[in-house]
Amino acid sequence: MYKVSLVLIVKNESRCIDRCLSSFRDYVDEIILIDTGSTDDTVQKAQKYGALTYHSEWQNDFSFARNFALDRSSGDWNVVVDADEWLISGAGALQELKANDPEYVGIIAIENQFGNGGQIQLSQFSLPRVLPSTVRYVGKIHEQPEHQLLTQRLGIVLGHDGYLGKQHIQKRGRNELILRAELEISPEDAYLNYQLGKDLAIQENFQESITFFEKARSRSSSQMIWRHDLIVRLLFSYKKEKIFSEGFDLITNEEQHFTHSPDFYFCCGDFCIDAALYLPDHSQTLIPMIESYFLKARAVGENSQIDDRVVGRGSFLAAYNLYAFYSSTGRDELAIQYLKLYEAEKI
C-alpha cells in the first residue's frame, strides 16, 4: 500500500479551511499544511483535522512554498490543493492511489465559480495536482510540476470559489506584482505575458491587458493548451475597449483553430452585439452574424475536452442569448423556443 498525503499552503483561510479538509480527510493518510503568515485561526482549525502544520515566510514565490510543503510530506503520492478548493467527487480515485505505483502525474478537474453580472457561473479546467513524491515545482507564479513522467486523467473533481466576493478583492495585485517582476527577467515569455494579461483583465484593466495578450499571442502557437483561453480573453478585452477592427481581425485569423470551441463562438456573438451597438452603420451585416455565432456555439455543444471553458456557452447560455436576440428582432416564436431551451438546460 502506498501513502497518500494532502499538501497545501495557506494564509488567513479561516473562511474555507474546514470545508477543504473535511472533504479530504477520510481519503488521505496525512495532511501537510504550510502557513505563510496567518493572523486568523486557520492553523488552529487545521490542527483539529490532524494536520501537520509548519510555518514559512512568504517569499513571493509559489514554487518555493509548494516545495517547502512537499519536502515535509512522507507520502508516496502528494495531492496538492488550495484552501479555497474542496473535493466534489473522486473519492474512489483517491483511494485507488494507495494501490498504484507513483509512476505518473495525475490530472484533476477544477470547477471554478466566478461572478458575471451578478450571476455565479462555472468554468472548468484541468491541472496536474497528483504528484509522485519525487516531483517538485518550478516557476514563481502559476507554478508547474517539473517532470518527464506520463500523465493520467483521474476521476477527481474539485470545486473552487477563490475569485468570488472578498476573496477576489484580496488577491488583486498579489499575482500582478510577481508576474511583473518575472517579466522584467523574461520579457518575451509568452506564458507570463498571457498570465499578466489575464490578471489585469480580471482586475478590469482591459486596456493594459490587451498589450500583454497581444504579445503572448504573437509568441505562441495554436498547439499551446492555454492559447484558447488567451484568444477568448483577448476578444473580450477588445470588446470592453471598443476596439472592433482588431477584434474582427482576431476572429477571422483564429476561427480555423477553434471550430471545436463553443466558448470561441459564444464570445464572437457577444463581441458582435457590442459592435452592432457602437457601429450602427454596419448593423445590417452584424445582426445576422450575432445569430450565426450563437447557433454555432450550440451546434458545437458542451465540449468537455476543452480546458478553461465556461459551462453553458454551448447550451443554456447560448440559448438565453438567442432568446434575447430573437425577442429584440421581433421573432417571438423563436424567442419562446430558446427561452424554453434555456430553462430546460440551465444548471
N, C-alpha and C positions, 0 to 999 in steps of 0.2 A: 504493500500500500504506500502511496506517495502522499506527502503532506501538502496541504493547500493553505496558503496564507492570504489574508486580505490586507492590502497595503494602501495607506492613504496619508496625504499631508493636509493639514488643516490650519485655519486661523479664524477664530470667532465664528464657529459654525453651530452655535447652540440651537439655532432655529431648526436645523435639519439633521444633526448627527444621530439622534435617536432613530429617526426613520431609516437612515442609511444602515446603521449597524444592526438594527433589529431585523432588517430584511435579509442580511447575510449570515448572521451568527450561527444558524443551525447547519450551515453548509460548508464552513471553513474550520480549519484546525487552530488557527491563531489569527489575531488582529494586531497589526503593527501600525501605530499612529504616530506621526511626527507633527508636533505643534510648532508653528513658526512665530509665536508671539500672541496667543490669545489673551484677551483681557476679560472674557466671559467664562462660563462654566463648561466649555466644550470638553476639556480634558477630564473633568470630574464625571461628566456624563458618559464619556467613552470608557472610562475605567469600570463603570458598572456593568459593561458588557465583556469585561475581562481583557480589554485592550492593553497591550504593552505600549506604554506611552513614553516618548522621548522628546527632547527639545532641540531645535536647531535654529540659529539665527537666520533670518531671511537674507539671501544673497542676490536677489533679483535674477535668479537662475533656477528655473523649474527642474532641469535635469539634475542639478546638484541636490535639490531637496528630494526628488524621486529616488535618486541613487542612495542618498543617505538612509532613506527608509528601506530600500531593498537590501542594503548591507546589514540591516538589523533583523531581517526575516530569516527564519530557519526552514521555510517551506521549500519543497521541490518545485512547486508551482506558486507564482505570485499573481494574484488578481488585483490589479491596480484600479482604484476608483477615487472619485472625489466625494466630499461630504454631501454635496448637493445632488448626488445621484442615489438611486435605490434600485433594488432588484425587482423587476416586474415579472419576469419569467425566466426559466432556465435553471432551476434548482437541480434538476436531474443532470444537466450538463456539468454543473459544478461538482456534483458528487462523482461523476464518471472520471473526472480528472484524477481522482485518487487511485484509479486502476490503470491510468495511461502513462506511458513513458513521456517525460518532459522533453520531447524532441521537436516540437513545433511551437509557433506563436499563435495563440487563439484570437480570432477576430470576433468582437461582440457588437451588437446593435445598440444605438442610443436613440431614445425618443426624447427630443428636446422640446420643451414648452417655451413659447415666446409670445409676446404681445404684439397685436397688429390691429390698430384702430379700435382698441377696447376689447377685442376678441382674443382668446387664447388659441393659438394654432400649434400644430405639431410639425417639426421637421425630423427627418430620420437620416442617420449616417452611421458608419461603421468605423471602429478603431481597434488597433491591436492592444489589448489590455490584459491578456492572459499570457504570462511570460514564464519560461523556464528560469530556474534560479540563477543561471549564469548571465542572463541578458540585462543590459543596463541602457540608460537613456543618453541621448545626445541632443544638444540644442537648448539654449537658454529659454526659449519661448516656443510654444507649440512643439514641445519636445517629442521625439520619436524613439522607440526602442531600436538599438543598433544590433543587427544580427544577419546571419546568412541562412537562417532556417526556413523551412516551408511554413506557410501559413494555413490555417484551417478555420473556416467559419463555424462558430459554435452557436448552439441554440440558446443564447443568453441575451436578454433584452433589459437594458437599464433605462429608468426614467431620469430626466434632468430638468431642473427648473431654475438654474443659476442666473438666467437672464430675465427673470420676472421681477417687477417691483423694485424694492430696495436693493436686492442682490445685484441687479443690473447697474444701478447707480453707483454702488460701492466699488464695482470693478472698473468703472470708467477711468481711463488714464493709466491704470496699472500695466496692462499689456502694451499700451502705446509707448510708454517710457522704455520698456525693454526692447521693443521692436525698432524704435528709432536708434537706439544705441547699437543694435546688431547691424542695422543698415549703414551705419557710419563705417562699419568694418567691411561689410559685403554689400555695397550699394546696388549691384547688378543681380542679386539673388532674387529669382522670380518668386519663389515661395514666400520669402519675407516681405516682398512688395505686395503680394496678394494679401497676406495676413494683416499688414498695416492698413491697406485699403479697406479690408473687412472691418477692422476695429474702428476706423474712422467713420465708416458708413453706419455702424451700429450706434455711434455717437451722433449720427445725423449730420456729420461734417462731410456732405456729399461732394462738395467742390474739391476738397483736397483728396478725398478717397479716389476720385477719378484719376488723378495723377499717378497714384501707385497702382491702381488696377490696370491702367493702360501700359505701364512699364512691365507689369507682370505678364500681361497678355503678349507683348512683343517678345518676351523672353521665354515663353512656354510653348509646349506643343499640345495638340489635341489629345495625345495619349496620357497626359497627366490627369490623375483622378480628380484633383481639386479644380481643374480648369472649368468644369461645368458650373460649379458654384461661382467662380470668378466671372464668367460671362453673364450669368443671370444677375449678379450683383452690380456689375458694370452697367448693364442695361437699365437697371432700376435707378442707379445714380444719375445716368443721363436723363432719365425721366424727371427726377426730382429737380435737376438743374435746368430742365427745359432745353437740353442740347439734342435737338431732334435729328439734325443731319448726321451726326456721328452715330446716333442710335440706329438709324436706318441702315447705315453702312455696316454696323456691327451685325445686325440681323441678317443682312444679305451675305456677309462673308462667313458667318458661323452656322447658319441653319444646316448646312450639309453634315456637320459634325453632331448635331443634336436632334435628329429626326426621331430619336427614341425617347425624347425627354418631354413629358407634359409640362414641367416647370419652364422650359425654354419657351414653348408655345404660349403658355399662360402669361408669362411676362411680356412676350411680344404683343399679345392682345391688350394687356394693361398699358403698355407703352403707347400703343396706337390710340387708346382712349384719350390720353392726355394730349397727344399730338393733334387729334381732331379738335379738341377744345381750344388749343392755342394757335392752330393753323387752319382757321375756318375755310380759307380758300382751297384747301386740299381735302376737305371733309368728304366730298363725294368719292374720292379714292380711298380714304382711310376707313370709312364706315364698313364697307364690305370686308376689309382686312381684319377689323375687330372681330367680326363674326367668324371669319375663317380661322383665325388663330385659336379662339376658344373651342371651336369644333375640333380642330386638330388636337388640342390638348386632351379632349375627351376621347378622341379616336385612339390615341396612344394609350390612354388609361393609366392606372396607378402602376408605375414601373418600379418595383421594389429593388431592382438591381442597381438603381442609381443612388449614389451617396449624396448627402446634402440635398434631399428633396423635401418639399413641403407636402404633407399629406392632404389630399383633396384637390390638388391642382389638376389631376387627371380625372376627377369625378365631381364631387359636390361643389367645390369652389368654382370650377368652370361652369357648372350648371347654374349656379346663382348669378354669375356674371352674364350668362346668356339670357337668363330671365330678365335681368335689369336692362340688357341691350334690347331685347325684343319688346319690352314694355315701353322703352323710350322711343322706339321706332314704330309704335302702333300695331305691332303684330301680336295681338293679345292671345291667340290660341297657342302660338309657340311659347309665349311668355308663361302661360299656365302650365304647359307641358314641362318646361325646365324648372319651374318652381316645384312641381311635384317630384321631379327627379332629385332636386336639391334636398327636399325634406326626407325623401326615402334613403338618400345616400349619406347624409351628413352624420358625423360621429357624435 
